[in-house]
Amino acid sequence: MRPYTLKQLHTFIEVARQRSVSKAAERLFVTQPAVSMQIRQLEDAFGLPLIEPLGRNIQLTHAGEAFLTHAIAAMGQLKDLEALMAEHVGTKKGHIDLAVVSTAKYFIPMLLVRFGKLLPGIDIHLSIDNRENILGMMARNEADLVVMGRAPDNMDCEATPFATNPLAIVAAPNHALVRRKQLPFSVLGEYGFVVREPGSGTRAAMERLFAEHQTALKVVMEMPSNETIKQAVMAGMGLSFLSLRTLRHELASGHIALLDIEGMPLLGNWYITHLSHKKLSPAARAFKEFLIEQGGALMDSWS
């Protein structure tokens, strides 16, 4: 068997996850030919095909399916090895694979800058995706730490709150409900909403909230981006349910208005999360402690 590299394993895992060479190339910030070459070299090393064409996408061969399972496990063990070796370095240097849900992108850069000033020798690789995909990364041990708005209830993990996450109903400034006070939640059933895609934590929280109030949720459009939703709300397309952490500029400028609904805003938390059995490196522990000790106060002053 010919030698193979960790880069080839990482590339194969991303191609298998995306079921597409082109999408994997986008995620890895390389060209499609570069991805194809890595896969071809990996197949040559083992002497059998791991993927095969399926229309414009790809599918795994039987050997590829078996290879994927062991490749993911191997990469997870290597991350544990890196954490073990990092014990000998301490917190002055290190690497953290940090994954955050997309709503956290509004404050996580500020926190990373502050942390970087404290420990400039630590390198952080940031992944941003919806809750469903982030949970998958944590389950596969691809992320050392995860920032999300609700602790998973079906996974053995440690989740520590470090900041509040107020969620509210918002509208265009000229909406008929803006000037009304102490509105009952049931009135929302009469209006259309622009919502996040299935798999989003904000979408799940919204659906739970409407179910608890026994109010029908009228969806006029789904969008995979908070920024696009904000533009849709400002244009008068509908109401929405968003974290106030994402709205500081729009609320301050008056481009979006907060509705006065009884029992709102809904106050949740932001959590720093990792698998319970995960061996955190000194760098990862330092970032976790930084968020718990300083994250909430920094976010409150920021937003």
Contacts in CASP RR format, 6 or more apart in sequence:
PFRMAT RR
TARGET T0000
AUTHOR 0000-0000-0000
METHOD contacts of the structure
MODEL  1
MRPYTLKQLHTFIEVARQRSVSKAAERLFVTQPAVSMQIRQLEDAFGLPL
IEPLGRNIQLTHAGEAFLTHAIAAMGQLKDLEALMAEHVGTKKGHIDLAV
VSTAKYFIPMLLVRFGKLLPGIDIHLSIDNRENILGMMARNEADLVVMGR
APDNMDCEATPFATNPLAIVAAPNHALVRRKQLPFSVLGEYGFVVREPGS
GTRAAMERLFAEHQTALKVVMEMPSNETIKQAVMAGMGLSFLSLRTLRHE
LASGHIALLDIEGMPLLGNWYITHLSHKKLSPAARAFKEFLIEQGGALMD
SWS
1 45 0 8 1.000
1 46 0 8 1.000
1 47 0 8 1.000
2 44 0 8 1.000
2 45 0 8 1.000
3 45 0 8 1.000
4 41 0 8 1.000
4 42 0 8 1.000
4 45 0 8 1.000
4 46 0 8 1.000
6 75 0 8 1.000
6 78 0 8 1.000
7 38 0 8 1.000
8 38 0 8 1.000
8 39 0 8 1.000
8 41 0 8 1.000
8 42 0 8 1.000
8 45 0 8 1.000
9 42 0 8 1.000
9 71 0 8 1.000
9 74 0 8 1.000
9 75 0 8 1.000
10 28 0 8 1.000
10 75 0 8 1.000
11 24 0 8 1.000
11 28 0 8 1.000
11 35 0 8 1.000
11 38 0 8 1.000
11 39 0 8 1.000
11 42 0 8 1.000
12 38 0 8 1.000
12 39 0 8 1.000
12 42 0 8 1.000
12 50 0 8 1.000
12 67 0 8 1.000
12 68 0 8 1.000
12 71 0 8 1.000
13 68 0 8 1.000
13 71 0 8 1.000
13 72 0 8 1.000
13 75 0 8 1.000
14 24 0 8 1.000
14 27 0 8 1.000
14 28 0 8 1.000
15 21 0 8 1.000
15 24 0 8 1.000
15 35 0 8 1.000
15 39 0 8 1.000
15 51 0 8 1.000
15 58 0 8 1.000
16 51 0 8 1.000
16 60 0 8 1.000
16 64 0 8 1.000
16 68 0 8 1.000
17 24 0 8 1.000
18 24 0 8 1.000
18 27 0 8 1.000
19 54 0 8 1.000
19 57 0 8 1.000
19 58 0 8 1.000
19 59 0 8 1.000
20 56 0 8 1.000
20 57 0 8 1.000
20 58 0 8 1.000
21 32 0 8 1.000
21 35 0 8 1.000
21 36 0 8 1.000
21 39 0 8 1.000
21 58 0 8 1.000
22 32 0 8 1.000
24 35 0 8 1.000
25 31 0 8 1.000
25 32 0 8 1.000
25 34 0 8 1.000
25 35 0 8 1.000
28 35 0 8 1.000
39 50 0 8 1.000
39 51 0 8 1.000
42 50 0 8 1.000
43 49 0 8 1.000
43 50 0 8 1.000
46 63 0 8 1.000
46 67 0 8 1.000
48 61 0 8 1.000
48 63 0 8 1.000
49 61 0 8 1.000
49 63 0 8 1.000
50 60 0 8 1.000
50 61 0 8 1.000
50 63 0 8 1.000
50 64 0 8 1.000
50 67 0 8 1.000
51 58 0 8 1.000
51 59 0 8 1.000
51 60 0 8 1.000
51 61 0 8 1.000
51 64 0 8 1.000
52 58 0 8 1.000
52 59 0 8 1.000
52 60 0 8 1.000
52 61 0 8 1.000
60 67 0 8 1.000
60 68 0 8 1.000
72 140 0 8 1.000
72 141 0 8 1.000
72 142 0 8 1.000
75 141 0 8 1.000
75 142 0 8 1.000
76 140 0 8 1.000
76 141 0 8 1.000
76 142 0 8 1.000
79 97 0 8 1.000
79 141 0 8 1.000
79 142 0 8 1.000
79 144 0 8 1.000
80 141 0 8 1.000
80 279 0 8 1.000
82 95 0 8 1.000
82 281 0 8 1.000
83 144 0 8 1.000
83 279 0 8 1.000
83 280 0 8 1.000
83 281 0 8 1.000
83 284 0 8 1.000
84 279 0 8 1.000
86 93 0 8 1.000
86 94 0 8 1.000
86 95 0 8 1.000
86 281 0 8 1.000
86 282 0 8 1.000
86 283 0 8 1.000
87 281 0 8 1.000
87 282 0 8 1.000
89 282 0 8 1.000
90 282 0 8 1.000
90 283 0 8 1.000
91 119 0 8 1.000
91 122 0 8 1.000
91 282 0 8 1.000
91 283 0 8 1.000
91 285 0 8 1.000
91 286 0 8 1.000
92 119 0 8 1.000
92 121 0 8 1.000
93 121 0 8 1.000
93 122 0 8 1.000
93 283 0 8 1.000
94 121 0 8 1.000
94 122 0 8 1.000
94 123 0 8 1.000
94 281 0 8 1.000
94 282 0 8 1.000
94 283 0 8 1.000
95 122 0 8 1.000
95 123 0 8 1.000
95 124 0 8 1.000
95 125 0 8 1.000
95 281 0 8 1.000
95 283 0 8 1.000
96 122 0 8 1.000
96 123 0 8 1.000
96 124 0 8 1.000
96 125 0 8 1.000
96 144 0 8 1.000
96 145 0 8 1.000
96 281 0 8 1.000
96 283 0 8 1.000
96 284 0 8 1.000
96 287 0 8 1.000
97 125 0 8 1.000
97 127 0 8 1.000
97 142 0 8 1.000
97 143 0 8 1.000
97 144 0 8 1.000
97 145 0 8 1.000
98 108 0 8 1.000
98 124 0 8 1.000
98 125 0 8 1.000
98 126 0 8 1.000
98 127 0 8 1.000
98 143 0 8 1.000
98 144 0 8 1.000
98 145 0 8 1.000
98 146 0 8 1.000
98 147 0 8 1.000
98 287 0 8 1.000
99 126 0 8 1.000
99 127 0 8 1.000
99 128 0 8 1.000
99 129 0 8 1.000
99 134 0 8 1.000
99 137 0 8 1.000
99 138 0 8 1.000
99 142 0 8 1.000
99 143 0 8 1.000
99 145 0 8 1.000
99 146 0 8 1.000
99 147 0 8 1.000
100 108 0 8 1.000
100 126 0 8 1.000
100 127 0 8 1.000
100 128 0 8 1.000
100 134 0 8 1.000
100 146 0 8 1.000
100 147 0 8 1.000
100 148 0 8 1.000
101 128 0 8 1.000
101 129 0 8 1.000
101 130 0 8 1.000
101 131 0 8 1.000
101 134 0 8 1.000
101 147 0 8 1.000
101 148 0 8 1.000
101 149 0 8 1.000
101 200 0 8 1.000
101 201 0 8 1.000
102 128 0 8 1.000
102 129 0 8 1.000
102 130 0 8 1.000
102 200 0 8 1.000
102 225 0 8 1.000
102 226 0 8 1.000
103 149 0 8 1.000
103 201 0 8 1.000
103 202 0 8 1.000
103 226 0 8 1.000
103 243 0 8 1.000
103 245 0 8 1.000
103 246 0 8 1.000
104 128 0 8 1.000
104 147 0 8 1.000
104 148 0 8 1.000
104 149 0 8 1.000
104 270 0 8 1.000
105 128 0 8 1.000
106 226 0 8 1.000
106 243 0 8 1.000
106 245 0 8 1.000
106 246 0 8 1.000
106 303 0 8 1.000
107 245 0 8 1.000
107 299 0 8 1.000
107 302 0 8 1.000
107 303 0 8 1.000
108 126 0 8 1.000
108 147 0 8 1.000
110 298 0 8 1.000
110 299 0 8 1.000
110 302 0 8 1.000
111 290 0 8 1.000
111 291 0 8 1.000
111 295 0 8 1.000
111 298 0 8 1.000
111 299 0 8 1.000
112 124 0 8 1.000
112 126 0 8 1.000
114 290 0 8 1.000
114 294 0 8 1.000
114 298 0 8 1.000
115 122 0 8 1.000
115 124 0 8 1.000
115 287 0 8 1.000
115 290 0 8 1.000
116 122 0 8 1.000
118 290 0 8 1.000
119 283 0 8 1.000
119 286 0 8 1.000
122 283 0 8 1.000
122 286 0 8 1.000
122 287 0 8 1.000
124 287 0 8 1.000
127 134 0 8 1.000
127 137 0 8 1.000
127 143 0 8 1.000
129 137 0 8 1.000
130 196 0 8 1.000
130 197 0 8 1.000
130 199 0 8 1.000
130 200 0 8 1.000
130 201 0 8 1.000
130 224 0 8 1.000
131 148 0 8 1.000
131 149 0 8 1.000
131 150 0 8 1.000
131 199 0 8 1.000
131 200 0 8 1.000
131 201 0 8 1.000
131 204 0 8 1.000
132 198 0 8 1.000
132 199 0 8 1.000
132 200 0 8 1.000
133 199 0 8 1.000
134 143 0 8 1.000
134 146 0 8 1.000
134 148 0 8 1.000
135 146 0 8 1.000
135 148 0 8 1.000
135 152 0 8 1.000
135 155 0 8 1.000
136 142 0 8 1.000
137 143 0 8 1.000
137 146 0 8 1.000
138 146 0 8 1.000
138 152 0 8 1.000
138 155 0 8 1.000
138 157 0 8 1.000
138 273 0 8 1.000
138 274 0 8 1.000
138 275 0 8 1.000
139 155 0 8 1.000
139 275 0 8 1.000
141 275 0 8 1.000
141 278 0 8 1.000
143 274 0 8 1.000
144 274 0 8 1.000
144 278 0 8 1.000
144 280 0 8 1.000
144 281 0 8 1.000
144 284 0 8 1.000
145 272 0 8 1.000
145 273 0 8 1.000
145 274 0 8 1.000
145 280 0 8 1.000
145 284 0 8 1.000
145 287 0 8 1.000
145 288 0 8 1.000
146 272 0 8 1.000
146 273 0 8 1.000
146 274 0 8 1.000
147 270 0 8 1.000
147 271 0 8 1.000
147 272 0 8 1.000
147 273 0 8 1.000
147 291 0 8 1.000
148 201 0 8 1.000
148 270 0 8 1.000
148 271 0 8 1.000
148 273 0 8 1.000
149 165 0 8 1.000
149 201 0 8 1.000
149 268 0 8 1.000
149 269 0 8 1.000
149 270 0 8 1.000
149 271 0 8 1.000
150 201 0 8 1.000
150 204 0 8 1.000
150 205 0 8 1.000
150 268 0 8 1.000
150 271 0 8 1.000
151 157 0 8 1.000
151 159 0 8 1.000
151 271 0 8 1.000
151 273 0 8 1.000
152 159 0 8 1.000
152 273 0 8 1.000
155 275 0 8 1.000
156 275 0 8 1.000
156 276 0 8 1.000
156 277 0 8 1.000
157 273 0 8 1.000
157 274 0 8 1.000
157 275 0 8 1.000
157 276 0 8 1.000
158 273 0 8 1.000
158 274 0 8 1.000
158 275 0 8 1.000
158 276 0 8 1.000
159 271 0 8 1.000
159 272 0 8 1.000
159 273 0 8 1.000
160 271 0 8 1.000
160 272 0 8 1.000
160 273 0 8 1.000
160 288 0 8 1.000
160 292 0 8 1.000
161 269 0 8 1.000
161 270 0 8 1.000
161 271 0 8 1.000
162 269 0 8 1.000
162 270 0 8 1.000
162 271 0 8 1.000
162 272 0 8 1.000
162 291 0 8 1.000
162 292 0 8 1.000
162 295 0 8 1.000
162 296 0 8 1.000
163 269 0 8 1.000
163 270 0 8 1.000
163 291 0 8 1.000
163 295 0 8 1.000
163 296 0 8 1.000
163 299 0 8 1.000
163 300 0 8 1.000
164 267 0 8 1.000
164 268 0 8 1.000
164 269 0 8 1.000
164 270 0 8 1.000
164 296 0 8 1.000
164 300 0 8 1.000
165 243 0 8 1.000
165 245 0 8 1.000
165 267 0 8 1.000
165 268 0 8 1.000
165 269 0 8 1.000
165 270 0 8 1.000
166 243 0 8 1.000
166 244 0 8 1.000
166 245 0 8 1.000
166 265 0 8 1.000
166 266 0 8 1.000
166 267 0 8 1.000
166 268 0 8 1.000
167 202 0 8 1.000
167 205 0 8 1.000
167 206 0 8 1.000
167 241 0 8 1.000
167 242 0 8 1.000
167 243 0 8 1.000
167 244 0 8 1.000
167 265 0 8 1.000
167 266 0 8 1.000
167 267 0 8 1.000
167 268 0 8 1.000
168 241 0 8 1.000
168 242 0 8 1.000
168 244 0 8 1.000
168 258 0 8 1.000
168 259 0 8 1.000
168 261 0 8 1.000
168 264 0 8 1.000
168 265 0 8 1.000
168 266 0 8 1.000
169 188 0 8 1.000
169 239 0 8 1.000
169 240 0 8 1.000
169 241 0 8 1.000
169 258 0 8 1.000
169 259 0 8 1.000
169 261 0 8 1.000
169 264 0 8 1.000
170 233 0 8 1.000
170 239 0 8 1.000
170 240 0 8 1.000
170 241 0 8 1.000
170 242 0 8 1.000
170 247 0 8 1.000
170 256 0 8 1.000
170 257 0 8 1.000
170 258 0 8 1.000
170 259 0 8 1.000
171 177 0 8 1.000
171 178 0 8 1.000
171 233 0 8 1.000
171 236 0 8 1.000
171 238 0 8 1.000
171 239 0 8 1.000
171 240 0 8 1.000
171 256 0 8 1.000
171 257 0 8 1.000
171 259 0 8 1.000
172 178 0 8 1.000
172 233 0 8 1.000
172 234 0 8 1.000
172 235 0 8 1.000
172 236 0 8 1.000
172 238 0 8 1.000
172 256 0 8 1.000
172 257 0 8 1.000
173 254 0 8 1.000
173 255 0 8 1.000
173 256 0 8 1.000
173 257 0 8 1.000
175 236 0 8 1.000
175 239 0 8 1.000
175 257 0 8 1.000
175 259 0 8 1.000
177 183 0 8 1.000
177 187 0 8 1.000
177 191 0 8 1.000
177 239 0 8 1.000
177 259 0 8 1.000
178 257 0 8 1.000
178 259 0 8 1.000
180 260 0 8 1.000
181 260 0 8 1.000
182 260 0 8 1.000
182 262 0 8 1.000
183 259 0 8 1.000
183 260 0 8 1.000
183 261 0 8 1.000
183 262 0 8 1.000
184 261 0 8 1.000
184 262 0 8 1.000
185 213 0 8 1.000
185 215 0 8 1.000
185 261 0 8 1.000
185 262 0 8 1.000
185 263 0 8 1.000
185 264 0 8 1.000
186 213 0 8 1.000
186 215 0 8 1.000
187 261 0 8 1.000
188 210 0 8 1.000
188 215 0 8 1.000
188 239 0 8 1.000
188 261 0 8 1.000
189 215 0 8 1.000
189 216 0 8 1.000
189 217 0 8 1.000
189 218 0 8 1.000
190 218 0 8 1.000
191 218 0 8 1.000
191 238 0 8 1.000
191 239 0 8 1.000
192 218 0 8 1.000
192 219 0 8 1.000
192 220 0 8 1.000
192 238 0 8 1.000
192 239 0 8 1.000
193 206 0 8 1.000
193 217 0 8 1.000
193 218 0 8 1.000
193 219 0 8 1.000
193 220 0 8 1.000
193 238 0 8 1.000
193 239 0 8 1.000
193 240 0 8 1.000
193 241 0 8 1.000
194 220 0 8 1.000
194 221 0 8 1.000
194 222 0 8 1.000
194 223 0 8 1.000
194 229 0 8 1.000
194 232 0 8 1.000
194 233 0 8 1.000
194 237 0 8 1.000
194 238 0 8 1.000
194 239 0 8 1.000
194 240 0 8 1.000
195 203 0 8 1.000
195 206 0 8 1.000
195 217 0 8 1.000
195 219 0 8 1.000
195 221 0 8 1.000
195 222 0 8 1.000
195 223 0 8 1.000
195 229 0 8 1.000
195 240 0 8 1.000
195 241 0 8 1.000
196 202 0 8 1.000
196 203 0 8 1.000
196 206 0 8 1.000
196 222 0 8 1.000
196 223 0 8 1.000
196 224 0 8 1.000
196 226 0 8 1.000
196 229 0 8 1.000
197 203 0 8 1.000
197 222 0 8 1.000
197 223 0 8 1.000
197 224 0 8 1.000
198 222 0 8 1.000
200 224 0 8 1.000
202 226 0 8 1.000
202 241 0 8 1.000
202 242 0 8 1.000
202 243 0 8 1.000
205 241 0 8 1.000
205 266 0 8 1.000
206 217 0 8 1.000
206 241 0 8 1.000
207 217 0 8 1.000
209 241 0 8 1.000
209 266 0 8 1.000
210 216 0 8 1.000
210 217 0 8 1.000
220 237 0 8 1.000
220 238 0 8 1.000
221 232 0 8 1.000
221 237 0 8 1.000
223 229 0 8 1.000
223 232 0 8 1.000
226 242 0 8 1.000
226 246 0 8 1.000
229 240 0 8 1.000
229 242 0 8 1.000
230 240 0 8 1.000
230 242 0 8 1.000
230 246 0 8 1.000
230 247 0 8 1.000
230 250 0 8 1.000
230 256 0 8 1.000
232 238 0 8 1.000
232 240 0 8 1.000
233 239 0 8 1.000
233 240 0 8 1.000
233 256 0 8 1.000
234 250 0 8 1.000
234 255 0 8 1.000
234 256 0 8 1.000
239 259 0 8 1.000
244 251 0 8 1.000
244 258 0 8 1.000
244 265 0 8 1.000
244 303 0 8 1.000
245 299 0 8 1.000
245 303 0 8 1.000
247 256 0 8 1.000
248 302 0 8 1.000
248 303 0 8 1.000
250 256 0 8 1.000
251 257 0 8 1.000
251 258 0 8 1.000
258 265 0 8 1.000
270 296 0 8 1.000
270 299 0 8 1.000
272 288 0 8 1.000
272 291 0 8 1.000
272 292 0 8 1.000
274 280 0 8 1.000
274 284 0 8 1.000
274 288 0 8 1.000
280 288 0 8 1.000
END
